[in-house]
Every structure is written in C-alpha cells, then in structure tokens.
C-alpha cells in the first residue's frame, strides 16, 4: 500500500506541475464547461506528447465530467462515440499497403490505424490520479445512455452502433487493466477497515445485509468467511466478494445460514464450504471476468487452511425462474409442463401458498419438474441456459447438483423463484471436464437427481447425466 501511495503522490506532483504548463489553475478545475468544450479538451489531450501536461489535462477533463448532470454526460458520451472513431482513410491506406507487400510491420501499421481514437483517449484519461475509478463510473453512465437510446421512440442505428463500439473499447481495455495478475485477494473480517465494511453492506446483491449486527454475524464467527478481490488502482473499492459458510453438510436453505441465533461450528469440524453469496461491486466492470478466478482462489486458500474440507458447493438463487414459469403457464404449448402441472401451479397465484404445508407439497410435485425443464431445456439465443447464475457456474465447471424447494422463503426469494434455490457442485477433479463440455457443446452437466425430475412424456434433455456416486 505504501508503494501505491507513493505512486499516487508522484502523479499528483506531475499533475500540479502539468497545470502550470497548460495554464490551468485550481479554480479552473471546478469551473463548468459544456459537453462540446470537454470534447475539444479531449481532442487536445490525445494530440499532446508531454506527460505532465497530459496528466493535468486528463484530471481536468474527468473533474469537469464529474460536475455534469446526466444530460450533459450523455451528450459528451454521444460525441465521443461518434467523433472518436478510427480514421477510415488511414485504415484503407494501411490495408492497401499490406496487400501490396505483406509484412509484420505493415500488419502492425494496420492494427494501429484500425484502433478507434476513443481507446487512446481512455488510456490517456487513465493517466490522471484516480482515473481508473472515474472511467469505471463513466462506463456506468454509458450503460444508462444505451438504455435510454433503446427505450427511445426513434432509434438511431448509427448512434447505437457507435455507443456499442465505445462500450467495447471500455471492456477491451478494462479486461487488460483488471487482469487476474493485478488482482489481490483479501480476507474480509471484523478487523477490516470500517469504510470497506460499509461497502460490503452496500454492494451485497444477493441477500441484503440489514445492519452492522447482520454483517458481523456473516464475517466474525469461526465458521464464516468472506473474501474480496481488490485492484491496486481501486485500493479501497472491492471488485467482487464471496460469502462462505463452513458446514457439516450441503445446505439446502438460506435461512439457517443467515440466522444470527445459530450455534457456530468449529472450522475443523466442517467438511463442506457453501458459497452462498457472490456480489459484483462495480457495474462499470460488467463483462470483465472475476468470479471464476475468485472461486478457484478461495477454494485453494480454504483447502490449505482447513484440510477437512472436501465438498465445495454453492447455494444459489434462481433469479429468472418465476418470470419464465409465468410465460410458460400462459403459453399454448408450455415447455416442460404437462396440462395437469399448469392446473396445479395456479396455486402460485395466491401469495400465501407456501404457508399451507399440504398445498406447498402439491405445488412441489409440479414445480421441481418445471425447474428441471428450466435449467435443462430453456435456452437463450446463444443456446445457453436462460438463467444467468446457471451460466456463470456451469461456465466455471460446476455441475447442477440439486434443486431445493422453498430454499429461500423471503419476499424476494418467493417473487423471483417461488422460493427455489440451487446447489452447484465444484468437484475439483471434474471442473475442467465440465467446463469443456459446457463451453464446446453448450450442454448442462447435471446430477441424476436433477435429470430424473424431467417429465417422462417430454423429449429428452440435452444434458450430461453423471453416474450415481
């Protein structure tokens, strides 16, 4: 951390001297400017060669951008998307030169010509102290702009294409800047600085943390762990974190895990690590992969710390199931449902259906087969499972191990999945094979207990069925 602080101080010194070189005082940084004025400053930034003046100008641009309201930010991003493309004449010339006499040097010239100027602008803005976090926040604004354009009455295909391309520039550069080699795994416990713990509370996206007592119950007991990835450029901003429960069996419900009244288990008595919440913290880093590295690193660390751990499993939400099931119940030919299932599942329209044990058992007999169809048959346009959590864990090499009825009876759990939760099992000996099966064939590696739930009258699923243990 001392090295990071020294480097930051050095950048600050360079920036202050750079302001003198370009004639900018501290008062000017706070002054407002239009989006058009800021675009002109960006043109100036990518044309400069001086390091000190470039750092100062980058900070000025980011500070003024931060002072904008949403409309001005969107106007600025639209202009950057449209005006900072590659030089198409230079691209044509580079293509012609390469075709006339192919060489690695001319291929390099073609690559340089084809790169959008927006990528160089992003790189230069990143020179400013705190530039990386400012750019992550800027990409969040770009997401807002894209949603606004898609929701508009009159779509502009050229503008949409330019905005999508600008987003690709951000994602391309962020994928390099946030490479696994730069990430630092930190154990989050009750001694972690309060300002970081506050962010853990705020960023928790799966099971909301009610207060400090709730947080303490999740990270202080001996059978609980929390780990987060950090990046040197965002030293106090977690990128992603995972909450882990050390247990004596695979958990099928979230309430016992979150209960503050439970009796903690001593770590040496645990044989199972349950990953019950994984939260991405920075929306602007969407599309940059952290989760697979996080899980693998945490498994390695926990195995070293607690050799008795043999089973690594998630207790995961099923965020898209209720919406999918509602569509299928309305469909003329529902996928994975028999006519009698559709009739049985009318009980779901009563908000209190889960409180009646007899009614809940009737629903279970139709709901679990429907869930099996959702995971094994329902696909998106790319031939992958509809469920985003399933795509994440299956892509990491986990197997769909068990569907848990009424695993989450909270209001959120009943609304998004009718209470269902899922266990994805990370079998260390099979992770690579499972990953290849999913990545190459798009098939779902599932335990027999899941595939047996599919209705026999329906066509067989496209799934890998594992032999019984």
NUDORO-232155 format. One record per residue (C-alpha): x, y, z. Coordinates in steps of 0.2 Angstrom, whole numbers, plus 2048, in hexadecimal, padded with zeros to 3 digits. Example, Ala and Ser with C-alpha at 12.3 -4.5 7.8 and 13.67 -1.06 7.14 Angstrom:
<nodes>
83E7EA827 8447FB824 
</nodes>
This chain:
<nodes>
800800800 80F80C803 8158097F1 80380E7EB 80381D7F6 8148237F0 80F8207DE 7FF82A7E1 8088387E8 8148387DA 80683A7CE 7FF8487D8 80F8517D7 81084E7C4 7FE8547C2 8018647CC 8108697C2 8078647B2 7F98717B6 80687E7B6 80C8797A5 7FB87A79D 7F68897A7 7E88817B2 7E68877C4 7DD87D7D2 7CE8887D0 7CC8847BE 7CA8727C2 7BA8757CB 7B38807BD 7A58797B2 7A68777A0 79A870792 79C85E78B 7A286677B 7B086F785 7B585F78D 7B685677C 7C2863776 7CD860786 7CD84E782 7D3852770 7E185C778 7E584E784 7E8840777 7F284C76C 7FE85177A 80F84877D 81484F78E 81184479C 80F8517AA 80385C7A0 7F984C79A 7F78467AC 7F08587B1 7E58597A2 7DE8477A6 7DA84C7B8 7D285C7B2 7C78537A5 7C18467B2 7BE8537C0 7B385D7B4 7AA84D7AE 7A68497C0 79E85A7C2 7928577B4 7808527B6 7798427AD 77484C79D 78585479B 78E84379E 78483A791 787848785 79A847788 799834786 78F835776 79C84176F 7AB836774 7A282676C 79F82F75C 7AE83A75A 7BC82F761 7BB821754 7CA81A74A 7D082473B 7C881A72D 7D3822720 7E381C72A 7DB80B72C 7D8809719 7EA80F715 7F1803722 7E77F471A 7ED7F9709 7FF7FA70F 7FE7E9717 7F67E1708 8047E86FD 8127E1708 80D7D7717 8187D8726 8177D9739 81B7EB739 80D7EF72D 8017E4737 8067EE746 8037FE73D 7F27F8738 7EE7F374A 7F3804750 7E880D742 7D9802746 7D9806759 7CB81375D 7D2823764 7C6821773 7D2813779 7E081F779 7D682C782 7D181F790 7E381A792 7E882D794 7DA8317A0 7E08227AA 7F082C7AD 7E88377BA 7E88337CC 7D88297D0 7D58287BD 7D18157BD 7C38177C9 7BC8267C0 7BC81C7B0 7B380E7B8 7A681A7BD 7A68227AC 7A28117A5 7938107B1 78C8207A9 78F818798 78480A79D 7768167A2 77881F791 77680F788 76780A791 75F81B78E 76381A77B 75B80977A 74C80F784 74A81E778 73C81F76B 74782275D 75781775D 76681E754 77080E74D 78081874A 78081F75B 77C80F763 78A80675A 79681475F 791813772 792800771 7A4801769 7A980E777 7A3801784 7AE7F477C 7BD80077D 7BA801790 7B87EE792 7C77EB788 7D27F6792 7CB7F17A3 7CE7DF79F 7E07E379E 7E17EF7AC 7D87E37B8 7E17D37B3 7E27C67C0 7F47C97C2 7F07DB7C9 7E27D57D5 7E57D37E8 7DB7C77F3 7D77CE804 7CE7C5812 7C07D0819 7BE7CF82C 7B87D983A 7C97E283B 7C87E8829 7C77FB828 7B580282B 7B480B81A 7B77FA811 7AA7F181C 79E7FF818 7A07FB805 79E7E8808 78D7ED810 7897F8801 78E7ED7F3 7877DD7FA 77B7D87EB 7747C77F0 76F7C7802 76E7D9809 7777DC818 76B7E5825 7787ED830 7897EC839 7837DE844 77E7D4834 78E7D782C 7987D283C 78E7C283C 7947BE82A 7A67C282C 7AC7C083F 7A67AE844 7B47A0842 7A9797835 7A67A682A 7B27AE81D 7B17BC811 7BE7C0803 7BF7CE7F6 7CA7D37E7 7D27E47E7 7DC7ED7DA 7EB7F87DE 7E38077D4 7D38057DF 7DB8017EF 7CC8047FA 7BE7FE7EE 7BB7EB7EE 7B87E47DC 7AF7D47E1 7AC7CB7F1 7A67BA7F7 79E7B5807 7A27A380D 79A79881A 7A4789821 79877B825 796768828 78B765819 78576D809 77977B80D 76877B806 76078B80D 76779D810 75E7A1820 76879582C 77879D824 7737AF827 76C7AC838 7757B6846 76E7A9853 77779A84C 785791855 79579484C 79F784846 7B2783849 7BB783839 7C477283C 7B376A83D 7AD77082C 7AE76681C 7A5771810 7A778380B 79778B805 79979B7FA 7887A37FD 78B7B57F6 7957BB7E8 7947CE7E5 79B7D87D7 79F7EA7DE 7A37F47CF 7957F67C1 7A27FE7B6 7AC7EE7B5 79E7E47AE 7A57D77A2 7B67D67AA 7B87C57B2 7BC7C47C5 7B17B67CC 7B97A77C5 7CA7AD7CB 7C27B17DC 7BA7A07DF 7CA7977DA 7D57A27E5 7CA7A07F4 7C878D7F2 7DB78C7F2 7DD798801 7D078E80B 7D777D807 7E878380E 7E078A81D 7D377C821 7D976C81A 7C9763820 7BF76C812 7BB760804 7AB7677FD 7A97797F4 79877D7EF 78D78D7ED 77C7917F3 77679C7E5 7677A67E1 75D7A37D1 7597B57CC 7507B17BB 7457A27C0 7357AA7C5 7347B57B5 7387A77AA 72B79C7B3 71E7A97B1 7217AA79E 72079779D 7107967A6 7087A279A 70F79A78B 70478E77F 712781780 71C784790 72E77D791 73077079E 71E7717A5 7107647A3 6FE76B7A3 6FC7647B5 70B76E7BA 70477E7B3 6F477B7BD 6FE7777CD 7097877CC 6FA7927CC 6FD7917DF 70C79D7DD 7007AB7D9 6FC7AB7EC 70A7B57F5 7087AA804 7097997FB 719794804 712796815 706787813 710777814 70476C80B 7027797FD 71577C7FC 7187697FA 70C7687EC 7157777E3 72676F7E6 7217607DC 71E76B7CD 72B7797D0 73B76E7D2 7387667C0 7347777B9 74577D7C1 74E76E7B9 7477737A8 74C7857AB 75E7817AE 7607727A2 755778793 75278B794 760794789 7647A5784 7687AB772 77A7A4774 774793779 77979578C 76E79479B 7627A279E 7677A47B0 7767B07B2 77C7A87C2 77B7977BA 78679D7AB 7937A47B7 7957947C1 7947887B3 7A07927A9 7AC7917B8 7AB77E7B8 79E77B7C5 79076E7C3 77E7717C7 77C7667D6 76C7697DF 75C7737DE 7567797EF 74377C7F2 73F78B7FD 75278E800 74F7A1801 73E7A6808 7427B8809 7377C47FF 7447C67F2 7477B37F1 7357AF7EF 7337BD7E2 7427B97D7 7427A67D8 7337A07E2 73F79C7F0 74B7917E6 75D7907E9 76A7867E0 77B77D7E5 78977E7D8 7967717DD 7A97757DA 7B17647D8 7C37697D7 7C77597CD 7B975D7C0 7BA7707BE 7C47707AE 7BA7627A6 7A976A7AB 7AF77B7A4 7B5774794 7A476B792 79A77A795 7A578678B 7A777B77B 79677377B 78B77E785 78577078F 7807707A1 78A7657AD 77C75F7B9 77B7527C7 76E7447C5 76474A7D3 7607597C7 75E7517B7 7527447BF 7467527C2 7427557B0 73174F7AA 73373E7A1 726743794 73175178E 740750782 75174C78A 75B75B790 76C760788 77575D798 78475379F 77E7467AC 78B7417B8 78B72F7BF 78572D7D1 79272F7DE 
</nodes>
